[in-house]
Amino acid sequence: MNIEIKNRMTPCACVSLAIMVIALIMTLTGHGLNLGVDFTGGTLMTYNMGKDFDTSDISEVLNANGIADAQIAKVGQDNEVQIRISDKENTDALRSELESKLSEKYPDIQYVDISRVGAVAGRDLINNAIKSVTVASILMLLYIAIRFDFFSGLAAIIGLLHDVLIMLSISVILRGFMRVETTYIAALLTIVGYSINNTIIIFDRIRENSHKPQLHSMKRDEIVNLSVKESLSRTLNTTATTLITVVVLYILGVDSIKLFALPLIIGIVAGTYSANLINGYVWAVLKDAYEMRKKNKARVKA
């Protein structure tokens, strides 16, 4: 692909940092992640509406009963709806009122199930996800350090943390469109694997180019430029193919699928962005700084 590639790590890192700072400010002012019932605790009611329905009809009844923060989602293929409300609501009275009002427009409505979710389950899920990402990061660092070098592993982990933080930050900024439920954690863990794959491809090309005799005179960031350029066609084709599939899922999927697809789209874009514009240059900076320290120590000893 005949595209000029230059080291733009600093402006790209500044853009990422700005996004994270905005999300941090929103979180500190009480506008953080839009946590679902899985994390805050609440009640999940499931109904079969008997025919195709509009979720606004359910919202209207809930709003009339003073419930404005309910989470309503179409599920399955049998005209089913899931209604999630917080624990503070009187579930029995609400259920009676809901069925009474909705039966006027949906006479075949049928109660399917009711279950209560504790916030403890959500906290356990978050803790397990953090542990999983931590263990995966350590193992990936060891693998990449053995296959390439320690600084490649360190740069890859920095890129991985960047992608996770960007995904969380965008979720805060778009909290009106994104709700964090169990599917979000699944998307987050998926991105961890997808993101590292793009980085490994570029690092493999960097290693090959670093050992070519005709390229020994090139600076490390120039070798990264060349490696990114040589890998760009493959990276863009893979990303575009994946994105098309996920975007179609988001457009055509039910609400529960959308909650998984949207963070996945953000993570894929962030992973491609960091793999091509940040991670390789972080490796070059770390490697150059290490060799500079070695030369300074040798000069002091001499």
Summary of the structure (lengths in Angstrom):
residues: 302
radius of gyration: 24.6
end to end distance: 47.5
largest distance: 91.3
contacts: 928
relative contact order: 0.13
helix: 71%
strand: 10%
